[in-house]
Amino acid sequence: MITMNRKTRPAHRFRGAVSGIVAAVMMFGLADLIARAFTPSAAPLLTLGQAIIPLAPPAAIKPVIALFGDNDKLVLVLSTGLGAIVVAGLVGVLAASRRRLATTLLVVAGLVPVIVIIIRPEAGAFDVIPTLIGIAVGITVFILLLRLGVPATPAEEDDRADVAHSIAHDDARSSRTSDPLSRRRFFGLAGVVGAIGAVTIATGQTLVSLTQEAGAAVAKLVLPTPAKKAAAIPVAASTDIEGTVPFVTEAKDFYRIDTVLSPPVIDPEQWSLRIHGMVEEEVTLTMADVLDLPLEEHHITLTCVSNPVGGDLVGNATWLGYPVRELLTRARPSSQADMVLSHSFDGFTASTPIGALTDDRAALLAVGMNGEPLTPIHGFPARLVVPGLYGFVSATKWVTELEVTRFDEKTAYWTDRGWDAKAPILVASRIEVPGPLAKVPAGDIRVGGTAWAQRSGIDRVEVKLDDGEWTQADLAEEVTIDTWRQWRAEFAEVAAGSHTLTVRATDKDGTVQTAKRRDSIPNSATGHHHIQFRVE
């Protein structure tokens, strides 16, 4: 009898783990589905993932962005969900011997996202309702599955009873729960409930927030005709190499790197921008005020500091906005100020040298992108766009404040995590055609790509085949020094076999792109981009 009891315990632990996992899936799934009637901050998976972001060390953030790019947020949410499932499974294992304690622990674990939701500044009083309902249903599922599939443990006072009585008691219950019909009922019910939970997650707030735009607020904003239109983009600004990226990046293809899992839904009628700090006069503008200004269009390339060599965390768009220097002129900054700390709706901050916002570059408070209002993931209703600086110190999305201050007095989100405080963009280039490990037919090989060196402009791009000499590429027409520039080159009668292409660029100040490899901290990854391809 003792031997049978020991043999059945692993089965009990397994069923307990299944019970915990199914309960967690149902808990998060139902809460996620109900959260669709509330806001993204009411979805527990999103709030838990969002709480993790500020705690993640730079050493963990950098490789995730480099590996997953724009999908880093989906990976974080999936990892958060997987972590919750693992915890619930371990609690379920405990239930095989300590049911009451396991149930209590599952309730406590379920309350963690409730606490996270409560402390979020943008959360409403009712945003905890979806999670509380999810907890109630999840715990109910947990208890029902345990009753069906796992024998109840003796009460604490029974532990001191006669050992023989306990063994017989356990054995009798083990025999009952080992019945094949009970096993089928347990796993059948667990499968059905787990499937329901998975479906609710698939149709809930988290997936919707990660994959769709919040378009209702955007539809309320009608952009005025620019007082100053951007120059027409000549046909010659693009090369004729099939496979190279378009000169203008569509919003749906533009990279996204920020610190929120779900973009905030901001009513433009409720939005305002406050300019304060070391100024003679504080200034506050509403969206109506901004739209009444003589807005300007400018073609500007933005680049993420986390972009790996040859990476795609770079894009070029036509932005509509108002020069930040004119806004700062209204506030009359102190001559002692050397930095503007921009604040985002979500709490993010960026430290921008005040000189980059007051010189002649097209530093904009932007409200439009490629002729349309900004999309929520790209900063609706307003953001900063500053040529020549990496986005983490200049391209604040959902901007609400410009605080005029000093570098020795204030720090920003990413500079606190080891990145440079000023972050000028470095000269860079990449190969787009052929792609890595591509197979191309023998004969003449056409290659192409893009290069950028904002505030200076690209003067020359050179390409090298294998260990040969550098060959100067043909440059497409330059639109402005603040946009990327496409290039193309040809190599005649390339022999069959494996080959390597390497590219480097030189800006108009004579700075040659360095071949030295380094990581993105503190100010961008460097090195020559090279790819391997095969001629057949």
C-alpha angles and dihedrals in degrees: 000000000000090000092053091050092054091049093052096049095076088054090051092050091049092051089047090053090049090049092053094046094048091047091052093048090050092045095052094035097054092042090049092051094048090047089068086077090054127034136293088264088065093061108095096208091054094046093048092048091046090052090054096054098073090045096053114104118234090244088065098039098053099057092044092055091043092051102039104021111183090004093065092102093053089050090051093051092047090048091049091050092047090050091052091050092051091051091048091049092052090048088051091053088054089053090069088073107013107033099165093047091047092051091049092050091050090053091049091048090050091054092058094081088045090059091045090052093048094053095048107106095220095049120112127226092256098046091097092062097086092051094045090052090047091052092050093050094041093052090047090053090047093053094045093050092048091051091050100042111020125055115239114253120238116266116259092259090053089060088073093050126101111307093222091053091051093049092050091045092052093044093052093052092043089055091051095048092044090064109124091230091055091050091051092047092048097049092038092054092042091051094049095046092044091051091050090051092049091050092050090052090049091053097035136102099273098060091041092051093048097047108029138058123243094232104167096082092043091056090060092063119083114189119221124231109274115257086212117031123206116252115269113264108242120226088239090066087081127059123227093240108125111228099034116122120264116263090241116048115220116233092246090056097041113112119254124207119160142124100259128086093205122029112242117254104230125182106224089215089061096042123102138170120223121199111196145132121078094016135117093228130021114229129202123187130188123208089258089056091051094048090052091059122094096264123205134212121220135173106231134169118219124201132190118227088224092061108126119223105288091008131145100234089112131085142171124221143159107251128199119206150105124281111261091215089066091051091049090048088062091055094044102219121221116261087235093062117100103167142047115211107206117204125209128212088247095053098262117140134197129194113221123182105247090227091064089056098045105040125085097279120112097258102166143191089219127206100165139050124194093345096311135087113273114274117239093253090052096051111282126213096019140347142165123261116187122175118224100026130089113255097250091069099034119017102072111174124211086018117192105162141036108197113192108214145122135280090234091056106040136033132195138229099267098031087059086058097054107275125126117275096222104027109186113198114256126220109270142166139185141196115237101167122077098028123225112291090002120159114227131180119258119263130053113007122211117202131183146167145137137278133191139192108164121209089020108042132220115291101173142003122197130192129198127201112212108312095334130118124291111269119206112237127219112253125219116232115288116241098186135334088250096062131071120260126221124226139188138192139176133216117198126227098351109194123241116268139060119327140177129222123199128186136194134175136209123206127219091262089062096253110149117210106257122242091208112114119224139154123259094258120120100009119351135311114275138198139092117295113235133172136189123227137167130234115210 
